[in-house]
Amino acid sequence: MSELILHHYPTSPFSEKIRLILGYKRLAWKSVTIPVIMPKPDLVALTGGYRKTPVLQIGADIYCDTALICDVLEHRQPTPTLYPEPSKGMARTLAHWADNTLFWTAMAFNMQPKGVAQMFGNAPPEMARAFIEDRKAMGAGMARLRPADAAAAYKSYLRRMSDMLDDLPFCWAMCPASPTLRCTTRCGSRVCAPPCWPTS
Ligand SMILES: N[C@@H](CCC(=O)N[C@@H](CS)C(=O)NCC(=O)O)C(=O)O
């Protein structure tokens, strides 16, 4: 069977989602570290133009988007499952919410000046500027949350997740919930940085 190769970079929350799942399923994998910002000539040549992170390669097959990558890994290694009955539908619904609503709210919250200062604290200022410009170009035309709205929504989401998790390792106790949810939450509390996208 062809080996799993993950194209990723350490600080990417969506990559962390897949790294956690690879560990959860005890799958061996090889790592290719890709650039955090454009240009990414090797990656886009491989994907046919897709620039986002991560990308899974299995032989000559390339899988973009972590929802698809989850299904591929679930098929390859069904146990332990990401989608246990009877909460299979709930797990997918939670993952979709975490990958979209929660992720973008966390990004809007973290991209405020204090968050950016924290993320790029020890890095040269050009690095922060290049990152912000790259993500602005990538998100051109996207609706953006205002910082105050992002802060209010994010706090509320964190409270809800805390209520759901309580003393349990995962949401709904027996299911691994959404690793993105766990990773994004850690980014939100500034343990893991940087977020991927600016909002202003
Ligand atoms: N829906 C995609 C979102 C992936 C995504 O937005 N990844 C971020 C990194 S965490 C990204 O691509 N940022 C821009 C980049 O890496 O060039 C997925 O689930 O894979």
The ligand as an SDF file (V2000), in Angstrom:
LIG
                    3D

 20 19  0  0  0  0  0  0  0  0999 V2000
  -11.3270   23.7580    4.1350 N   0  0  0  0  0  0  0  0  0  0  0  0
   -9.8890   23.5930    4.1550 C   0  0  0  0  0  0  0  0  0  0  0  0
   -9.2770   24.7950    4.8800 C   0  0  0  0  0  0  0  0  0  0  0  0
   -7.7710   24.7090    4.9240 C   0  0  0  0  0  0  0  0  0  0  0  0
   -7.1680   26.0430    5.3540 C   0  0  0  0  0  0  0  0  0  0  0  0
   -7.7800   27.1280    5.2960 O   0  0  0  0  0  0  0  0  0  0  0  0
   -5.9060   25.9520    5.7780 N   0  0  0  0  0  0  0  0  0  0  0  0
   -5.1750   27.1470    6.0930 C   0  0  0  0  0  0  0  0  0  0  0  0
   -4.0190   26.7650    6.9990 C   0  0  0  0  0  0  0  0  0  0  0  0
   -4.5890   26.1710    8.5770 S   0  0  0  0  0  0  0  0  0  0  0  0
   -4.5930   27.7010    4.8280 C   0  0  0  0  0  0  0  0  0  0  0  0
   -4.6620   27.0480    3.8090 O   0  0  0  0  0  0  0  0  0  0  0  0
   -3.9770   28.8720    4.8940 N   0  0  0  0  0  0  0  0  0  0  0  0
   -3.3300   29.3990    3.7470 C   0  0  0  0  0  0  0  0  0  0  0  0
   -2.1040   28.6600    3.3550 C   0  0  0  0  0  0  0  0  0  0  0  0
   -1.6050   27.7950    4.0800 O   0  0  0  0  0  0  0  0  0  0  0  0
   -1.5790   28.9850    2.2900 O   0  0  0  0  0  0  0  0  0  0  0  0
   -9.5430   22.2770    4.8330 C   0  0  0  0  0  0  0  0  0  0  0  0
  -10.3480   21.7390    5.6120 O   0  0  0  0  0  0  0  0  0  0  0  0
   -8.4790   21.7130    4.5100 O   0  0  0  0  0  0  0  0  0  0  0  0
  1  2  1  0
  2  3  1  0
  2 18  1  0
  3  4  1  0
  4  5  1  0
  5  6  2  0
  5  7  1  0
  7  8  1  0
  8  9  1  0
  8 11  1  0
  9 10  1  0
 11 12  2  0
 11 13  1  0
 13 14  1  0
 14 15  1  0
 15 16  2  0
 15 17  1  0
 18 19  2  0
 18 20  1  0
M  END
$$$$
